[in-house]
Amino acid sequence: MNQEKVVLITGATGGIGKAAALALAKQQYTVVIHGRNKGRTALAAEEIRIMTGNNKVSYILGDFFLMSDVKKAAESFLSKYKRLDILINNAGGLMNKDRAVTAEGVETTFAVNVLAPFLLSELLLPLLSQSEDGRIINVASNSHRLNAKPDFNDMEGSKKYNPLVAYGNAKLFLIWNTRHLAGLLTTQGLHNVTVNSVHPGAIATNFGVTSNLGGFLNLFVKLLRPFFKTPEQGAQTLTYLATADIHLTGNYFEKNKPVAPAEKYYSKRNEQLLWDYCIQKVKQWM
Ligand SMILES: NC(=O)c1ccc[n+]([C@@H]2O[C@H](COP(=O)([O-])OP(=O)(O)OC[C@H]3O[C@@H](n4cnc5c(N)ncnc54)[C@H](OP(=O)(O)O)[C@@H]3O)[C@@H](O)[C@H]2O)c1
């Protein structure tokens, strides 16, 4: 049965995404990994094929800071595959102490952690909804509890920016968009597609390693690293959500269990505000 299922994992050149790709390739899924660098992505796909003996591992490319590239990646996927069962929106991360904006005018943390999964899910939903058991898994973070402080008049922190707050906000927004999409699919009667988000744990990957957060925070991240878990442990809840016989939707998971996300900034109105904001930002690519 797994042999027929197709899974797409974004940001799978290393870290949690690659560990999840390995775990699913071992179970004989057809695995498509995504990366932004051709050399790194092709190498990761080759390593996964060799390590698992599964030849149904390939890749697509796209710089997910750019929605034009998300669109191209979706088109590339749709031109090559006639089936999609599981979409794991994993690409993301923490940016630098100085706020940066993409060539499309979007703050980088917001672009890769919020808008890219939003747009990719929208573009692939028509194919995913043909699956008997379609699943979208969004990789969020506990940072939404620790660091989020959203300003709904300034979603992308143009007036006041801190990389940790931007990251916490982005993952909070991803959790809300997960819940919102789940609600829309249920309303539309698309009960065959579930959408959930995940905190993978504190994992020793490239996460935060190349981010310049500023003197003290750079040191703090280095000191914490020895206490982090392995990428394989980080991939655990992702692979659980991809493979387990569960049909929950709109939930946030930690250690294979649905848990309540922080609700401090939540209201139905804020959730809708965010959703409408994302639509405005990506509508030219939808
Ligand atoms: N590690 C943790 O403790 C932790 C905790 C909570 C949540 N998370 C989340 O888990 C997910 C995976 O992170 P990780 O820990 O495995 O970190 P990682 O080792 O840095 O992996 C991140 C992946 O995302 C890709 N990526 C980043 N920006 C991209 C862009 N603009 N376009 C395309 N691909 C991009 C990276 O590609 P390149 O190889 O090209 O850089 C890499 O494949 C992220 O969403 C992260 O926020 C991590």
PDBQT file of the ligand as one rigid body, heavy atoms in Angstrom, charges set to zero:
ROOT
HETATM    1  N1  LIG A 301      15.820  22.187  15.089  1.00  0.00    +0.000 N 
HETATM    2  C1  LIG A 301      14.948  22.555  15.984  1.00  0.00    +0.000 C 
HETATM    3  O1  LIG A 301      15.234  22.574  17.209  1.00  0.00    +0.000 OA
HETATM    4  C2  LIG A 301      13.565  22.970  15.570  1.00  0.00    +0.000 A 
HETATM    5  C3  LIG A 301      12.611  23.195  16.588  1.00  0.00    +0.000 A 
HETATM    6  C4  LIG A 301      11.325  23.568  16.220  1.00  0.00    +0.000 A 
HETATM    7  C5  LIG A 301      10.986  23.674  14.876  1.00  0.00    +0.000 A 
HETATM    8  N2  LIG A 301      11.937  23.464  13.915  1.00  0.00    +0.000 N 
HETATM    9  C6  LIG A 301      11.525  23.597  12.512  1.00  0.00    +0.000 C 
HETATM   10  O2  LIG A 301      11.840  22.399  11.843  1.00  0.00    +0.000 OA
HETATM   11  C7  LIG A 301      11.985  22.654  10.443  1.00  0.00    +0.000 C 
HETATM   12  C8  LIG A 301      13.245  21.978   9.937  1.00  0.00    +0.000 C 
HETATM   13  O3  LIG A 301      14.356  22.623  10.516  1.00  0.00    +0.000 OA
HETATM   14  P1  LIG A 301      15.696  21.865  10.915  1.00  0.00    +0.000 P 
HETATM   15  O4  LIG A 301      15.824  21.969  12.369  1.00  0.00    +0.000 OA
HETATM   16  O5  LIG A 301      15.790  20.555  10.246  1.00  0.00    +0.000 OA
HETATM   17  O6  LIG A 301      16.753  22.911  10.322  1.00  0.00    +0.000 OA
HETATM   18  P2  LIG A 301      17.777  22.822   9.092  1.00  0.00    +0.000 P 
HETATM   19  O7  LIG A 301      18.743  21.735   9.285  1.00  0.00    +0.000 OA
HETATM   20  O8  LIG A 301      18.301  24.228   8.965  1.00  0.00    +0.000 OA
HETATM   21  O9  LIG A 301      16.842  22.472   7.850  1.00  0.00    +0.000 OA
HETATM   22  C9  LIG A 301      16.016  23.440   7.264  1.00  0.00    +0.000 C 
HETATM   23  C10 LIG A 301      15.662  22.995   5.869  1.00  0.00    +0.000 C 
HETATM   24  O10 LIG A 301      14.868  24.038   5.267  1.00  0.00    +0.000 OA
HETATM   25  C11 LIG A 301      15.511  24.454   4.072  1.00  0.00    +0.000 C 
HETATM   26  N3  LIG A 301      15.294  25.865   3.823  1.00  0.00    +0.000 N 
HETATM   27  C12 LIG A 301      15.499  26.911   4.652  1.00  0.00    +0.000 A 
HETATM   28  N4  LIG A 301      15.222  28.057   4.035  1.00  0.00    +0.000 NA
HETATM   29  C13 LIG A 301      14.837  27.735   2.771  1.00  0.00    +0.000 A 
HETATM   30  C14 LIG A 301      14.435  28.483   1.643  1.00  0.00    +0.000 A 
HETATM   31  N5  LIG A 301      14.407  29.815   1.660  1.00  0.00    +0.000 N 
HETATM   32  N6  LIG A 301      14.094  27.811   0.516  1.00  0.00    +0.000 NA
HETATM   33  C15 LIG A 301      14.149  26.476   0.471  1.00  0.00    +0.000 A 
HETATM   34  N7  LIG A 301      14.522  25.707   1.499  1.00  0.00    +0.000 NA
HETATM   35  C16 LIG A 301      14.869  26.341   2.642  1.00  0.00    +0.000 A 
HETATM   36  C17 LIG A 301      16.988  24.165   4.291  1.00  0.00    +0.000 C 
HETATM   37  O11 LIG A 301      17.656  24.118   3.040  1.00  0.00    +0.000 OA
HETATM   38  P3  LIG A 301      19.228  24.446   2.867  1.00  0.00    +0.000 P 
HETATM   39  O12 LIG A 301      19.934  23.156   2.982  1.00  0.00    +0.000 OA
HETATM   40  O13 LIG A 301      19.318  25.009   1.506  1.00  0.00    +0.000 OA
HETATM   41  O14 LIG A 301      19.595  25.437   3.932  1.00  0.00    +0.000 OA
HETATM   42  C18 LIG A 301      16.895  22.823   4.986  1.00  0.00    +0.000 C 
HETATM   43  O15 LIG A 301      16.665  21.801   4.058  1.00  0.00    +0.000 OA
HETATM   44  C19 LIG A 301      11.982  24.170  10.290  1.00  0.00    +0.000 C 
HETATM   45  O16 LIG A 301      10.702  24.592   9.861  1.00  0.00    +0.000 OA
HETATM   46  C20 LIG A 301      12.249  24.664  11.700  1.00  0.00    +0.000 C 
HETATM   47  O17 LIG A 301      11.718  25.951  11.921  1.00  0.00    +0.000 OA
HETATM   48  C21 LIG A 301      13.212  23.110  14.236  1.00  0.00    +0.000 A 
ENDROOT
TORSDOF 0
